[in-house]
Amino acid sequence: MTKRHLGQLFLGFVCIAIALMWVYAFIFAPRESANKINDSSWGQRANIVCESARSKRTALQDLRKINITDPQAMLIRADIAEKATATLTEMLDEIEKSPPTDAKGLELVPLWIADYRIYISNRAEYISQLRAGQSGRLNETVIEGVPISEKISKFARENRMKSCQAPYDLVS
């Protein structure tokens, strides 16, 4: 065999290996999400708790147009936001009482709750701004280029806990 034939044979093997890699990736590779936990009953229980909290936040809605230059209006908005944020804290406290039963859930759920608590502290900072008469935006912590609310919501979606997604009630 000449060097040319060996080179062609080598390139042929490389092409076959690449084709096999793609076949594996598209057909045989597992599709499980890194966020998906195995205790689906935990997700169902958590979703019920989150649905209750979401209902409480919905009841707090004040759809009146506010004047952002009116200090009294900003205080009213701060009060509503504070009550809505309290529902999130209560929700997480309740969820923490009933941890998942699988190892992956025991690892991931505390991280998700910790992220949610960061989001709650972001909301508390925003409420302080409102009380100071500042009408800025909710500044979320960004982790690896992603707003923390999206990280929280992705975990909730992938574990079928739609009601546990981060609320966007303070987005203006």
Buried (B, 14 or more C-beta within 10 A) or exposed (E): EEEEEEEEEEEEEEEEEEEEEEEEEEEEEEEEEEBBBEBBEBBEBBBEBBBBBBEBBEEBEEEEEBEBEEEEBBEBBBBBBBEBBBBBBBBBEBBEEEBBEBEBBBEBBEEBBEBBEBBBEBBBEBBEBBBEBEBEEBEBBEEEEEBBBBBBBBBBBBBEBEBBBBBEBBEE
